[in-house]
Amino acid sequence: MRSYPTGPAGRAAATLAAALAVAVPLFAGAGPAVADDGRPDRDFTIEDPRITESSGLAASRAHPGVYWTHNDSDDGPYVYAVDSRTGKTLATITMRGVGEPRDVEGISIGPDGDLYVGDIGDNLDGTWDHVWIYRFPEPKTLRDATVTAVQYDVTYADGARNAEALMVHPKTGRVYIASKNEDGGGLYEGPAKLTAGSSNVFRRVGEVPWVTDGAFSPDGTRLVLRSYFSAREYAFEDGRLGEDRSVAAPFQRQAESVTYTADGSALMFGSEGVRSDVVRVETEGGSGGSGGGREQGKPSGSGSAGDEAGGEEGDGKGGAGLGAAIVVGVAVLWFALRRKRGQG
């Protein structure tokens, strides 16, 4: 669920987001379309009218080109399998054996092939003394089904907090959560093995910026964390964050989700909203590599930010649209802040 920080910083962020929400559709077109050649893992639009608050993404390990997602809140215990070739929903999974979800914010797939769903949001930063993780095996066949999920109670060693990013390490199976805070959040590490029926205490092991989602690379050596307006990729070794670099994240109306493609060659960035867009951003070298501090990757497809002339689409509309959106957004933000100062 969208929640901005309080005070002047929050009002500024909300103003800029509102400006971009208007400007991006006007100048960048309706957003990504399905690739003409029908290849998977390209820019696509989620077509299902039920999916209005896509807050997490996870690339399927069993079904190439399929992405798992879920709504934010007020939806129910549902997870959706979306085909990146068409944007159509191939399966709706209903979880049973869990309570009523409150604020589902993240999804990830573990090395065991299980889906982990994070009911970890808390927009009042400490209202709930515990949150939940739901877990069930990724279905071998994509069709509507009801599955029995295991529910885990989660607490934080340093007190309750809001979070939107749930990541399962693809090699160790350990679960990590990144908290969301305007002044910077924390990376929290869960126990080596989650236990049902008792509290699973997550402990702070690193400092992170404002985070709306995150994901591990398939080999587990990198961790990407995104916010509303940016993204960073970190080296990850022995459970700790290492050197980081900027990622060329696209501007989206409500930037809420990110995942690596199953082969690690690109990142897929998603957003909330009706018919929301998922944008592919190539990773540098496709499987990591050095580059300390440099911005890496570039978006691909018609609706992405920063398209280059002569690129895949070849018409430059994406870059022009982004530039216009930024100008309009910054202008509106500057005017709002100037007006506030004048009134003060």
Order of alpha helices (4+ residues) and beta strands (2+ residues): alpha-beta-beta-beta-beta-beta-beta-beta-beta-beta-beta-beta-beta-beta-beta-beta-beta-beta-beta-beta-beta-beta-alpha
